[in-house]
Amino acid sequence: MPLDKTLLDALQAVTTATLTTVLLKKGIRRCWMRGPMPRFAAGQRVVGPAFTLRFVPAREDLATPESWSSPTSTRAAIEAMPEGCIAVVDAMGVQDAGIFGDILCARMKKRGVAALVTDGVVRDGEGVDGTGLPVWCSGVAAPASVAGLTFVGWGEPVGCGGVAVYPDDIVVADGDGAVLIPAALAEEVALAAVEQERLELWIMREVDKGLPLPGLYPPNAETRARYEAETGEA
């Protein structure tokens, strides 16, 4: 599902650090994915609905080069990816089998995929960089995926970096990593995150003036009242 532009713009304006704080206040602790970090063409924040893919441990009769031509393959999954999605790949944190290389990433870029986020690694690093596809991953490795993984499907709930990701949940990725926002909470989280960043910008100005942190961050009732009076926020 494409994101509403207002929601997309709001989430592109807030950091993943702010989002984790807002989600924590809503009881969501496991939202930052362990492993995926900005690696290729990842200089700007990306936001999009999750398109999920899943690998399991390699099994010798299934994890073969011939499997790349199977109807259940990473190649077929890429052709199902909608424009604007973020491909979230559960690779179980495996570090010695590159799940995608330059050709697959080039095809994803051509299809308008917003980014690749995985707790695994990619291969053909120089070529992947040249595709311009934003990639958050845990590193690079020369061996192909079938050296350590079996691809089993797409469009189902997965676990990526210790986080449960359901199709069409919202992913936001920036220099601090990748964060998952449950789809049902996306609008209220975005609104709260925008307000949190407004407040923290005001607090930073107060810090620049030399004010001490107790009572300022987090703001007590007096500080909150002063913030609202000075900014018109209520």
C-alpha positions in Angstrom: 0.0 0.0 0.0 1.4 3.4 -0.9 1.8 5.8 2.0 -0.3 8.9 2.3 1.9 11.9 1.3 1.2 13.8 4.5 2.3 10.8 6.6 5.3 10.2 4.4 6.4 13.8 4.7 6.0 13.8 8.5 8.1 10.6 8.9 10.8 11.9 6.6 11.1 14.9 8.9 11.9 13.0 12.1 14.8 10.9 13.2 14.8 7.2 14.0 16.1 8.2 17.5 12.9 10.2 18.0 10.7 7.4 16.7 12.2 4.9 19.1 11.4 7.2 22.0 7.8 7.8 20.9 7.3 4.1 20.3 8.8 3.3 23.8 6.1 5.6 25.3 3.5 3.5 23.5 4.9 0.3 24.9 6.8 -0.8 21.7 10.4 -1.7 22.8 11.5 -3.9 19.9 11.4 -1.6 17.0 15.1 -0.9 16.1 16.6 -3.6 14.0 19.9 -5.0 15.1 22.3 -5.4 12.2 21.0 -3.1 9.4 23.1 0.0 9.2 23.6 2.5 6.3 26.0 1.0 3.8 25.3 2.0 0.2 23.6 5.1 -1.2 22.1 5.6 2.2 22.9 9.3 2.8 19.2 10.3 3.2 16.4 9.1 5.3 14.0 6.7 3.6 10.4 5.8 4.5 8.2 3.2 3.1 5.9 0.2 3.6 7.7 -3.1 4.3 7.8 -5.8 1.6 9.0 -8.8 3.5 11.3 -11.6 2.4 12.6 -14.6 4.4 15.5 -17.0 4.4 16.0 -20.1 6.5 19.2 -22.1 7.1 20.7 -23.6 4.0 19.6 -27.2 3.1 21.8 -28.9 0.6 19.0 -30.2 -1.6 17.3 -26.8 -1.8 20.0 -24.2 -1.6 21.5 -24.6 -5.1 22.2 -22.3 -8.0 19.3 -24.0 -9.8 16.9 -22.6 -7.1 17.5 -19.1 -8.5 15.2 -20.1 -11.4 12.5 -21.4 -9.1 9.1 -19.7 -8.9 9.9 -19.2 -5.3 13.1 -17.2 -5.7 14.5 -13.8 -4.9 14.2 -13.0 -8.6 10.4 -13.7 -8.5 10.1 -11.7 -5.3 11.7 -8.7 -6.8 9.2 -8.7 -9.6 6.4 -8.5 -7.0 7.8 -5.5 -5.2 5.6 -2.4 -5.6 7.1 1.0 -6.2 8.0 2.9 -3.0 8.3 -0.2 -0.8 11.2 -1.0 1.4 12.4 -4.6 1.0 12.9 -6.0 4.5 14.9 -9.3 4.4 15.1 -11.8 7.2 18.5 -13.3 6.7 18.9 -14.5 10.3 21.9 -12.3 10.8 24.1 -14.7 8.6 27.3 -12.9 7.8 28.9 -15.2 5.2 26.3 -15.4 2.4 25.3 -12.4 0.4 21.6 -12.3 -0.1 21.6 -9.9 -3.0 24.2 -8.7 -5.5 24.5 -5.9 -8.0 22.2 -7.3 -10.6 19.3 -7.9 -8.2 19.8 -4.5 -6.6 19.9 -2.8 -10.0 16.5 -4.4 -10.8 15.1 -3.3 -7.5 16.2 0.3 -8.2 14.7 0.1 -11.7 11.4 -1.0 -10.2 11.3 2.0 -7.9 12.0 0.2 -4.6 12.9 2.8 -2.0 15.5 0.8 -0.1 16.8 -2.6 1.0 17.0 -3.3 4.8 18.4 -6.6 6.0 20.1 -8.1 9.1 22.3 -10.1 6.6 24.9 -9.0 4.1 25.1 -8.3 0.4 27.7 -9.3 -2.2 29.3 -7.4 -5.1 29.6 -4.4 -2.9 31.2 -2.1 -5.5 28.5 -3.0 -8.0 25.7 -2.6 -5.4 27.0 0.9 -4.6 26.9 1.7 -8.3 23.2 0.9 -8.6 22.2 3.8 -6.4 19.8 1.6 -4.4 19.9 2.7 -0.7 21.0 -0.3 1.4 21.0 -0.9 5.1 22.7 -4.2 5.9 25.2 -5.7 8.3 28.1 -5.9 5.9 29.4 -7.5 2.7 30.5 -11.0 1.8 31.6 -12.7 -1.5 29.7 -16.0 -1.2 26.2 -16.3 -2.8 23.1 -16.7 -0.6 22.9 -20.4 -1.2 26.3 -20.9 0.5 24.4 -20.4 3.8 20.8 -19.7 3.3 17.6 -21.1 1.6 15.1 -18.5 0.3 11.5 -19.6 1.3 9.2 -16.7 0.3 7.9 -13.2 0.6 4.8 -11.3 1.8 4.7 -12.9 5.3 5.7 -11.8 8.8 9.4 -12.0 9.3 12.0 -11.3 12.0 14.7 -8.9 11.0 17.3 -7.9 13.5 15.2 -9.1 16.4 12.1 -7.1 15.3 8.8 -8.6 14.1 8.0 -7.1 10.7 4.6 -7.6 9.1 3.9 -6.7 5.4 2.9 -3.0 5.1 4.3 -2.0 8.5 6.2 1.3 8.1 10.0 1.3 8.0 12.1 4.4 8.6 15.8 4.2 8.0 18.5 6.8 8.5 22.1 7.2 9.9 21.1 5.5 13.2 19.7 2.4 11.5 16.2 1.1 10.7 13.1 1.4 12.8 9.7 -0.5 12.4 6.4 1.3 13.1 3.4 -1.0 13.3 1.0 0.0 10.5 -1.9 0.6 12.9 0.2 3.1 14.9 1.8 5.0 12.1 -0.3 8.1 12.1 -0.3 8.7 15.8 3.4 7.9 16.0 4.2 10.4 13.2 2.2 13.2 14.9 3.8 12.5 18.3 7.3 12.4 16.7 6.9 15.7 14.9 5.8 17.3 18.2 8.7 15.6 20.1 11.2 17.1 17.7 9.6 20.6 18.0 9.9 20.3 21.8 13.5 19.1 21.6 14.5 21.8 19.3 13.2 24.4 21.8 15.0 22.5 24.6 18.3 22.6 22.7 17.9 26.4 22.4 17.5 26.5 26.2 20.6 24.4 26.6 22.5 26.8 24.4 21.4 29.6 26.8 23.1 27.7 29.6 20.0 26.3 31.4 20.6 23.1 33.5 18.9 19.9 32.5 16.9 19.0 35.6 13.4 20.1 35.0 14.2 21.0 31.4 14.8 17.6 29.9 12.4 16.0 30.4 10.4 19.1 30.9 8.5 19.5 34.2 5.1 21.3 34.3 6.7 24.7 34.6 9.0 24.2 31.6 6.2 22.7 29.6 4.0 25.7 30.3 6.8 28.1 29.3 7.3 26.1 26.1 3.6 26.3 25.2 3.5 30.0 25.9 6.5 30.8 23.8 5.7 28.5 20.9 1.9 28.5 20.9 2.0 24.7 21.1 -0.5 23.1 23.5 
